[in-house]
């Protein structure tokens, strides 16, 4: 990063925008995969962090 000509890290720009564009809209289907693979316990946290992906409002900060 010391040699980078920009003073803003592109990764943090993407994170501030809510994550990579290609991944948006797929979280509800991904939760089905979590259930099928025995990781359903993580779904409630994903819903809490990303309510807009599930058709709800935005998280409280």
C-alpha angles and dihedrals in degrees: 000000000000090000095044112116092216128076094211123075109228091214092061091047090057092046092051089051090058101267134298115339094227091060097053117110096021100089097094091054091045090057088061088056090049090054093048092050097048097257099107091124088080095059097083091055092049090051091050093050097041109030093153089063088061096046097264134114127278125287120268112248 
